Amino acid sequence: MQAAVWLGRNGVRVGIPTRLLATRLGVRNTARPWPVLVLQVVIALVAIGGAVAYQCLQYLPGVRGVEMTESKLLYFLTAGMQLAHWCPVWRRDRRAVDLLGDRRLNRPRPSWRATLDGWYLASAAVTFAGGAALGITMFAATPYRTYAWSWLGLLVLGAVVSAVIVTGVVRRPVIAEDEPSAAVDAMLRRYDLAYGLPSLYALPVLTDLITTHRQPPGFAPWLIGYAVLVLALQIAGAFAARRRPHPPLPDGDYGVPLPAQAVPGWSPEGAR
């Protein structure tokens, strides 16, 4: 059903999608099968455990825990949330490749330039390179070195998670058996970049400005400006993507079509 809902939102009305589309699209909506929910809960618990382990760095010689950034839990939860949504998608896509076997279209994947637009790259650069520049400046120019390296470590975590997801999207082969499924694959390649949004990692550090004020004196305006700039780039990129014309899905075989006059309450299960 979730695959049919996704296709309906993109202009194709089917009752029972093809097996390939059902495999790929079934985990890309809000509803989750219980094995996926269990996996997501496990990843969330691992993320919380990672935050606790990161806090244990305060027991290293010369480190005072009260000087570490308070935003560590939010960073680990953000990373866990992204991985919890991405891992089921990645697993389903691998299953789809195995399902197709020799029937998979022999078509080169789009280049990374065709997949990643300038707004996305700018947002990633400001989030991680800009954040690293701020953190290194704090470390070199202030006595708040514990705060600086603890924040830099969290930015590295975010950069690794985002890179894993984005690389998975960019390097993913074309998973299709015909032109309709190839068009869906191209659309998913753009949509799936949202699982690894880098801009999310620019916001948690603002909790220090609201709660413990552990940031170095005089850096609050810089941190606010940093987060606002990243958020502005993300919003501008979203608006640009919405205004950019995207070709509709072509006619073809997406599965069993809906009846011409579907009655209220009709469902694929009832038609079987």
FIPANU-189652 format. One record per residue (C-alpha): residue number from 1; residue in one letter; x, y negated, z. Coordinates in nm, 2 decimals, padded with zeros to 4 digits. Layout:
NUM A X Y Z
...
//
This chain:
1 M 00.00 00.00 00.00
2 Q 00.28 -00.24 00.08
3 A 00.43 -00.20 -00.27
4 A 00.09 -00.28 -00.42
5 V 00.06 -00.59 -00.20
6 W 00.40 -00.71 -00.31
7 L 00.32 -00.66 -00.68
8 G -00.02 -00.83 -00.63
9 R 00.16 -01.14 -00.49
10 N 00.36 -01.15 -00.81
11 G 00.07 -01.12 -01.05
12 V 00.05 -00.74 -01.11
13 R -00.26 -00.56 -00.97
14 V -00.21 -00.19 -00.92
15 G -00.37 00.06 -00.69
16 I -00.10 00.32 -00.68
17 P 00.25 00.19 -00.77
18 T 00.50 00.41 -00.95
19 R 00.72 00.62 -00.72
20 L 01.02 00.41 -00.78
21 L 00.84 00.08 -00.70
22 A 00.67 00.24 -00.40
23 T 01.01 00.35 -00.27
24 R 01.18 00.01 -00.31
25 L 00.89 -00.22 -00.22
26 G 00.74 -00.03 00.08
27 V 00.98 -00.18 00.33
28 R 00.99 -00.54 00.19
29 N 00.67 -00.66 00.36
30 T 00.58 -00.73 00.72
31 A 00.43 -00.38 00.78
32 R 00.69 -00.12 00.88
33 P 00.67 00.26 00.90
34 W 00.75 00.38 01.25
35 P 01.10 00.52 01.15
36 V 01.19 00.17 01.03
37 L 01.06 00.01 01.35
38 V 01.27 00.26 01.56
39 L 01.58 00.17 01.36
40 Q 01.52 -00.20 01.40
41 V 01.47 -00.16 01.78
42 V 01.80 00.03 01.80
43 I 01.98 -00.24 01.61
44 A 01.83 -00.51 01.83
45 L 01.94 -00.32 02.14
46 V 02.29 -00.28 02.00
47 A 02.30 -00.66 01.93
48 I 02.21 -00.73 02.29
49 G 02.48 -00.49 02.40
50 G 02.72 -00.67 02.18
51 A 02.64 -01.00 02.35
52 V 02.69 -00.85 02.69
53 A 03.03 -00.71 02.58
54 Y 03.13 -01.04 02.43
55 Q 03.05 -01.21 02.77
56 C 03.28 -00.96 02.93
57 L 03.57 -01.14 02.76
58 Q 03.55 -01.38 03.05
59 Y 03.74 -01.12 03.26
60 L 04.05 -01.16 03.05
61 P 04.34 -01.34 03.22
62 G 04.30 -01.72 03.19
63 V 03.94 -01.71 03.07
64 R 03.66 -01.87 03.27
65 G 03.32 -01.74 03.17
66 V 03.15 -02.08 03.25
67 E 03.35 -02.23 02.97
68 M 03.23 -01.99 02.70
69 T 02.95 -02.10 02.47
70 E 02.61 -02.02 02.60
71 S 02.48 -01.95 02.25
72 K 02.64 -01.60 02.22
73 L 02.31 -01.41 02.28
74 L 02.14 -01.60 02.00
75 Y 02.42 -01.54 01.76
76 F 02.41 -01.16 01.83
77 L 02.03 -01.16 01.81
78 T 02.05 -01.34 01.47
79 A 02.30 -01.09 01.34
80 G 02.10 -00.80 01.47
81 M 01.78 -00.94 01.32
82 Q 01.94 -00.97 00.98
83 L 02.08 -00.62 00.99
84 A 01.76 -00.48 01.12
85 H 01.57 -00.61 00.82
86 W 01.85 -00.54 00.57
87 C 01.94 -00.18 00.67
88 P 01.60 -00.03 00.58
89 V 01.61 -00.21 00.24
90 W 01.96 -00.08 00.17
91 R 01.86 00.27 00.26
92 R 01.55 00.27 00.04
93 D 01.75 00.13 -00.25
94 R 02.00 00.42 -00.21
95 R 01.71 00.66 -00.21
96 A 01.57 00.50 -00.52
97 V 01.91 00.55 -00.70
98 D 01.91 00.92 -00.61
99 L 01.55 00.94 -00.72
100 L 01.62 00.81 -01.06
101 G 01.93 01.02 -01.13
102 D 02.01 01.03 -01.50
103 R 01.69 00.83 -01.57
104 R 01.84 00.51 -01.44
105 L 01.88 00.24 -01.70
106 N 02.25 00.20 -01.80
107 R 02.25 -00.18 -01.77
108 P 02.52 -00.41 -01.62
109 R 02.42 -00.59 -01.31
110 P 02.40 -00.98 -01.32
111 S 02.71 -01.17 -01.24
112 W 02.75 -01.32 -00.89
113 R 02.71 -01.67 -01.05
114 A 02.37 -01.57 -01.19
115 T 02.26 -01.44 -00.85
116 L 02.40 -01.71 -00.61
117 D 02.30 -02.06 -00.68
118 G 02.49 -02.37 -00.58
119 W 02.27 -02.46 -00.28
120 Y 02.32 -02.11 -00.13
121 L 02.70 -02.13 -00.17
122 A 02.71 -02.49 -00.03
123 S 02.50 -02.38 00.27
124 A 02.74 -02.09 00.34
125 A 03.05 -02.31 00.30
126 V 02.93 -02.57 00.54
127 T 02.80 -02.32 00.79
128 F 03.12 -02.12 00.82
129 A 03.41 -02.33 00.68
130 G 03.26 -02.65 00.83
131 G 03.19 -02.48 01.16
132 A 03.55 -02.33 01.16
133 A 03.69 -02.68 01.10
134 L 03.50 -02.81 01.40
135 G 03.60 -02.52 01.62
136 I 03.97 -02.55 01.53
137 T 03.96 -02.92 01.60
138 M 03.81 -02.85 01.94
139 F 04.08 -02.59 02.01
140 A 04.37 -02.81 01.90
141 A 04.26 -03.15 02.02
142 T 04.07 -03.08 02.35
143 P 04.13 -02.87 02.66
144 Y 03.81 -02.68 02.59
145 R 03.99 -02.40 02.42
146 T 03.77 -02.12 02.57
147 Y 03.46 -02.29 02.43
148 A 03.63 -02.33 02.09
149 W 03.75 -01.97 02.04
150 S 03.43 -01.82 02.18
151 W 03.23 -02.02 01.93
152 L 03.47 -01.94 01.64
153 G 03.44 -01.57 01.72
154 L 03.06 -01.59 01.69
155 L 03.10 -01.77 01.35
156 V 03.32 -01.49 01.24
157 L 03.05 -01.24 01.34
158 G 02.79 -01.43 01.14
159 A 03.02 -01.46 00.84
160 V 03.09 -01.09 00.84
161 V 02.72 -01.00 00.86
162 S 02.62 -01.25 00.59
163 A 02.90 -01.13 00.37
164 V 02.80 -00.76 00.40
165 I 02.44 -00.84 00.31
166 V 02.52 -01.08 00.02
167 T 02.79 -00.85 -00.12
168 G 02.53 -00.56 -00.11
169 V 02.29 -00.77 -00.31
170 V 02.54 -00.90 -00.56
171 R 02.71 -00.56 -00.62
172 R 02.40 -00.35 -00.62
173 P 02.34 -00.17 -00.95
174 V 02.03 -00.23 -01.16
175 I 01.78 00.01 -01.01
176 A 01.53 00.06 -01.29
177 E 01.39 00.31 -01.53
178 D 01.21 00.08 -01.77
179 E 01.16 -00.29 -01.85
180 P 00.89 -00.35 -01.58
181 S 01.11 -00.20 -01.30
182 A 01.41 -00.39 -01.44
183 A 01.21 -00.71 -01.40
184 V 01.12 -00.62 -01.05
185 D 01.49 -00.55 -00.98
186 A 01.59 -00.89 -01.10
187 M 01.33 -01.05 -00.88
188 L 01.43 -00.85 -00.57
189 R 01.79 -00.95 -00.62
190 R 01.69 -01.32 -00.56
191 Y 01.45 -01.24 -00.28
192 D 01.70 -01.01 -00.09
193 L 01.95 -01.30 -00.05
194 A 01.71 -01.43 00.22
195 Y 01.81 -01.13 00.44
196 G 02.16 -01.28 00.48
197 L 02.08 -01.65 00.51
198 P 02.41 -01.81 00.64
199 S 02.23 -02.13 00.76
200 L 02.08 -01.94 01.05
201 Y 02.43 -01.93 01.22
202 A 02.45 -02.31 01.23
203 L 02.16 -02.35 01.48
204 P 02.24 -02.14 01.79
205 V 02.53 -02.36 01.90
206 L 02.28 -02.64 01.97
207 T 02.16 -02.46 02.28
208 D 02.47 -02.58 02.45
209 L 02.37 -02.94 02.39
210 I 02.03 -02.87 02.55
211 T 02.12 -02.63 02.84
212 T 02.47 -02.61 02.98
213 H 02.65 -02.89 02.79
214 R 02.96 -02.69 02.77
215 Q 03.08 -02.85 02.44
216 P 03.37 -03.08 02.46
217 P 03.28 -03.45 02.53
218 G 03.22 -03.65 02.22
219 F 03.15 -03.34 02.00
220 A 02.77 -03.34 02.05
221 P 02.70 -03.58 01.76
222 W 02.93 -03.37 01.54
223 L 02.76 -03.05 01.62
224 I 02.42 -03.21 01.56
225 G 02.53 -03.35 01.23
226 Y 02.68 -03.01 01.13
227 A 02.35 -02.83 01.20
228 V 02.14 -03.10 01.04
229 L 02.35 -03.09 00.72
230 V 02.33 -02.71 00.70
231 L 01.95 -02.72 00.75
232 A 01.91 -02.99 00.49
233 L 02.11 -02.79 00.24
234 Q 01.89 -02.49 00.31
235 I 01.57 -02.68 00.27
236 A 01.69 -02.85 -00.05
237 G 01.79 -02.51 -00.19
238 A 01.44 -02.37 -00.10
239 F 01.27 -02.66 -00.28
240 A 01.50 -02.62 -00.58
241 A 01.42 -02.25 -00.60
242 R 01.05 -02.31 -00.59
243 R 01.07 -02.57 -00.86
244 R 01.29 -02.35 -01.08
245 P 01.08 -02.16 -01.34
246 H 01.09 -01.79 -01.30
247 P 00.96 -01.56 -01.58
248 P 00.65 -01.36 -01.48
249 L 00.67 -00.98 -01.46
250 P 00.62 -00.84 -01.81
251 D 00.34 -00.61 -01.91
252 G 00.41 -00.24 -01.86
253 D 00.37 00.06 -01.64
254 Y 00.37 -00.04 -01.27
255 G 00.15 00.24 -01.16
256 V -00.22 00.32 -01.15
257 P -00.40 -00.01 -01.22
258 L -00.69 -00.13 -01.01
259 P -01.04 -00.07 -01.15
260 A -01.16 -00.35 -01.36
261 Q -01.43 -00.43 -01.11
262 A -01.28 -00.32 -00.78
263 V -01.54 -00.32 -00.50
264 P -01.47 -00.48 -00.16
265 G -01.28 -00.23 00.06
266 W -01.15 -00.03 -00.24
267 S -00.81 00.12 -00.16
268 P -00.57 00.36 -00.34
269 E -00.63 00.62 -00.06
270 G -01.00 00.62 -00.13
271 A -00.94 00.67 -00.50
272 R -00.74 00.99 -00.45
//
